[in-house]
Amino acid sequence: MITAESYLPPEVATDPAPGWLSGERGEHVETPCRTRHNGRVSQEIHPSAVKVATFLAEAGHPHEVVMLPVTGRTAADAATALGVELGQIAKSIVFRRKDDDAAVLVVTSGDLRVDEKKVAALVGKLGRADADFVKAATGFSIGGVSPVAHTTPPVILIDRELFRYAEIWAAAGHPYAVFPLSPQELVELTGAPVAEVAAV
C-alpha cells in the first residue's frame, strides 16, 4: 500500500509551497499551491494536477487524484509507487499529425509500445512531438500528460489492450499526480474510440 495522500478538488489557497523537482534533469517547475479541504491545508498539489482534479470532479468521476511520494514520470516509476502491474499504467503518447499539426494522443498500457503505423492508418501521417509541442498542445509536460483536461482537445485513441485490466492508473497533469479509473471510464471521460494500436 502506498502512503500518498489523495486529493479531492477543494479551493486553491494562495500560500505558496516549496518548488517541485520534476524529474530527469532535476529542473524546477512551476511552484505548486497548498490546497484546502474542509477548511484546512491537506495536500500540496501542482496547479496542473488541480486542473485535472477539477475536470474529474465536474465530470462526476468517483475517484480522487493521488499524489505519489516519488515521481511517476515513467510507467515503471508509477507502477512501482502504486504497487500495481506495469500494464495497469495508462501511459499517454503524443504524436504530431503532419497534415494540420494537431496533437494525437494515444493512451496505451505501460507494458506495451505503440505501433506508429497503426495509429497513422487511423488518423493520418504522423511526426515527432517534442517537449515544447506537447506542452503547448496539451497544457502538460512530458511525464505528466493526462488523458483529460487539455489546453486544446487532441485527437485521442485508446488502446484496446487496456481492457485487460479492471482498474488502470493515468497521469493527472504532473509526474507526481495520478488517478484511478476503469478502461470504460476512460472511454466515457474522453469520448475517444478504442483501437488496436499496440505493437506486436
Backbone torsions as a table, in degrees:
resi	resn	phi	psi	omega
1	MET	NA	138.8	-179.5
2	ILE	-86.0	160.2	-178.3
3	THR	-100.4	2.0	-178.0
4	ALA	-64.0	144.0	174.3
5	GLU	-80.6	154.9	176.5
6	SER	-103.5	164.8	-172.2
7	TYR	-137.0	128.2	172.5
8	LEU	-114.2	128.0	-166.7
9	PRO	-53.6	105.7	171.5
10	PRO	-97.8	-170.9	173.1
11	GLU	-72.2	151.0	-179.5
12	VAL	-92.1	124.4	179.3
13	ALA	-79.5	168.4	-176.5
14	THR	-97.4	-10.9	-176.7
15	ASP	-73.3	129.5	-174.7
16	PRO	-76.8	155.2	174.8
17	ALA	-118.0	165.7	-178.8
18	PRO	-59.0	151.9	179.0
19	GLY	-62.0	152.2	179.9
20	TRP	-96.2	144.7	168.9
21	LEU	-97.4	124.0	-167.0
22	SER	-101.6	3.5	171.7
23	GLY	146.5	-129.1	-164.0
24	GLU	-49.2	-49.2	-175.6
25	ARG	-98.3	0.6	178.9
26	GLY	69.6	24.0	-177.1
27	GLU	-80.1	150.8	175.6
28	HIS	-77.4	139.7	174.1
29	VAL	-112.6	-173.4	-176.4
30	GLU	-55.7	149.1	-179.1
31	THR	-70.7	131.9	177.6
32	PRO	-77.4	170.7	177.6
33	CYS	-111.7	157.5	168.2
34	ARG	-84.8	145.1	-178.1
35	THR	-114.4	153.8	180.0
36	ARG	-113.2	135.1	177.5
37	HIS	-135.2	122.7	-175.4
38	ASN	55.7	38.2	173.6
39	GLY	81.8	8.7	179.9
40	ARG	-135.8	157.4	175.6
41	VAL	-72.8	120.4	-172.8
42	SER	-117.5	-22.2	-172.7
43	GLN	-167.6	139.9	170.0
44	GLU	-85.0	129.0	-179.1
45	ILE	-141.1	135.9	-178.2
46	HIS	-69.1	144.8	-179.7
47	PRO	-54.1	-33.7	177.9
48	SER	-64.3	-35.4	178.2
49	ALA	-74.0	-33.3	174.8
50	VAL	-59.2	-41.6	179.1
51	LYS	-58.3	-44.5	179.9
52	VAL	-68.9	-45.0	-179.1
53	ALA	-60.4	-39.1	178.3
54	THR	-65.5	-43.0	176.8
55	PHE	-57.9	-46.6	-178.3
56	LEU	-63.3	-41.2	179.6
57	ALA	-64.1	-43.2	-179.8
58	GLU	-67.2	-27.6	178.2
59	ALA	-83.8	-4.7	-179.5
60	GLY	76.8	22.4	179.3
61	HIS	-67.1	133.0	-172.5
62	PRO	-78.4	-8.8	-175.1
63	HIS	-111.8	156.8	-175.5
64	GLU	-97.6	159.0	170.4
65	VAL	-73.9	137.6	179.8
66	VAL	-113.9	132.0	175.3
67	MET	-94.2	117.8	-179.4
68	LEU	-75.3	150.2	176.9
69	PRO	-75.0	-15.1	177.7
70	VAL	-135.1	167.4	-178.0
71	THR	-63.9	142.6	171.7
72	GLY	-112.9	33.4	-174.6
73	ARG	-59.0	-36.3	175.0
74	THR	-110.0	161.5	178.6
75	ALA	-60.0	-39.3	179.7
76	ALA	-64.5	-41.3	177.6
77	ASP	-59.7	-47.9	-177.5
78	ALA	-64.7	-43.1	-180.0
79	ALA	-61.9	-41.8	178.9
80	THR	-63.8	-45.7	-178.8
81	ALA	-64.3	-35.6	-177.3
82	LEU	-88.6	-17.1	-177.4
83	GLY	71.7	36.7	179.6
84	VAL	-122.5	172.6	177.9
85	GLU	-69.6	149.6	179.9
86	LEU	-57.4	-37.6	-179.1
87	GLY	-66.4	-16.3	179.0
88	GLN	-80.5	-7.9	176.7
89	ILE	-86.3	119.2	179.6
90	ALA	-88.0	94.0	-176.9
91	LYS	-86.0	145.4	-178.2
92	SER	-104.1	120.7	178.3
93	ILE	-111.8	124.4	-176.8
94	VAL	-108.1	130.8	173.3
95	PHE	-115.9	167.1	177.3
96	ARG	-115.9	117.3	-180.0
97	ARG	-74.0	129.3	-172.8
98	LYS	-69.3	-34.9	-175.0
99	ASP	-63.7	-39.4	-173.1
100	ASP	-136.1	7.9	-179.4
101	ASP	63.2	20.5	177.4
102	ALA	-74.1	146.5	174.2
103	ALA	-77.7	134.4	176.0
104	VAL	-116.5	115.6	-176.2
105	LEU	-105.5	119.2	177.5
106	VAL	-108.9	123.6	178.9
107	VAL	-102.8	116.0	-175.7
108	THR	-132.7	171.4	178.2
109	SER	-73.0	144.7	-177.3
110	GLY	-62.3	-19.7	-178.6
111	ASP	-94.2	6.2	-175.8
112	LEU	-123.8	161.8	172.9
113	ARG	-108.0	149.2	177.8
114	VAL	-85.0	134.8	175.6
115	ASP	-87.8	104.8	-175.8
116	GLU	-59.8	-34.0	-179.9
117	LYS	-65.7	-38.4	178.2
118	LYS	-65.0	-40.9	179.6
119	VAL	-66.6	-44.9	-179.6
120	ALA	-61.1	-34.8	179.0
121	ALA	-64.3	-24.8	-178.3
122	LEU	-93.1	-34.1	-171.8
123	VAL	-121.7	-10.4	-177.6
124	GLY	113.3	172.4	-176.3
125	LYS	-60.0	140.5	-174.0
126	LEU	-117.1	151.6	173.0
127	GLY	-127.1	177.7	-178.4
128	ARG	-75.6	140.6	175.1
129	ALA	-107.9	111.8	179.6
130	ASP	-83.3	176.6	-173.9
131	ALA	-60.2	-39.5	-179.4
132	ASP	-65.8	-41.3	178.9
133	PHE	-64.0	-45.2	-179.4
134	VAL	-59.2	-45.8	-179.4
135	LYS	-63.7	-45.8	-178.0
136	ALA	-66.7	-39.5	-174.6
137	ALA	-78.5	-38.1	-174.5
138	THR	-104.6	-24.6	-174.3
139	GLY	90.9	-1.8	-177.5
140	PHE	-123.8	151.3	176.9
141	SER	-86.1	153.1	176.1
142	ILE	-54.8	134.3	-176.7
143	GLY	103.0	-13.6	178.9
144	GLY	-139.8	18.2	-176.3
145	VAL	-68.4	116.9	178.6
146	SER	-82.7	154.7	174.8
147	PRO	-79.7	-3.0	-178.5
148	VAL	-135.8	168.8	172.8
149	ALA	65.7	43.9	-178.2
150	HIS	-84.3	157.3	176.0
151	THR	-62.0	-48.7	175.1
152	THR	-124.8	126.5	-177.9
153	PRO	-57.3	119.4	178.3
154	PRO	-85.9	170.6	167.1
155	VAL	-76.8	126.1	-175.3
156	ILE	-120.1	137.1	171.5
157	LEU	-126.2	138.5	179.3
158	ILE	-110.9	125.7	-178.1
159	ASP	-69.4	130.0	179.1
160	ARG	-57.9	-28.3	-176.5
161	GLU	-65.8	-18.0	176.2
162	LEU	-63.2	-24.2	-178.1
163	PHE	-74.9	3.6	170.8
164	ARG	-68.8	-17.4	-173.0
165	TYR	-121.1	145.9	176.2
166	ALA	-76.4	-33.4	-179.9
167	GLU	-129.5	135.7	176.2
168	ILE	-129.2	167.3	-179.5
169	TRP	-127.7	131.3	-179.4
170	ALA	-119.2	156.0	176.8
171	ALA	-65.9	146.8	-178.0
172	ALA	-117.8	37.8	172.8
173	GLY	97.2	-5.6	-179.0
174	HIS	-153.5	148.9	-177.8
175	PRO	-57.6	-20.4	179.4
176	TYR	-98.3	-2.2	-172.7
177	ALA	-114.8	132.2	178.8
178	VAL	-141.6	165.8	173.2
179	PHE	-146.7	147.7	-179.5
180	PRO	-91.2	152.3	176.5
181	LEU	-168.1	169.8	173.4
182	SER	-94.2	159.7	175.7
183	PRO	-56.5	-38.3	179.1
184	GLN	-65.7	-37.4	176.6
185	GLU	-64.8	-34.5	176.7
186	LEU	-62.0	-42.9	177.3
187	VAL	-61.4	-44.5	-177.6
188	GLU	-67.9	-38.5	-179.0
189	LEU	-70.2	-34.3	-175.4
190	THR	-97.6	-25.4	-173.8
191	GLY	68.7	19.1	-174.7
192	ALA	-91.8	152.5	177.3
193	PRO	-77.4	153.6	174.8
194	VAL	-93.8	134.2	-175.7
195	ALA	-144.0	162.3	174.7
196	GLU	-90.4	102.2	-175.3
197	VAL	-127.2	0.3	-178.4
198	ALA	-79.8	143.7	174.9
199	ALA	-73.1	144.6	-179.7
200	VAL	-111.0	NA	NA
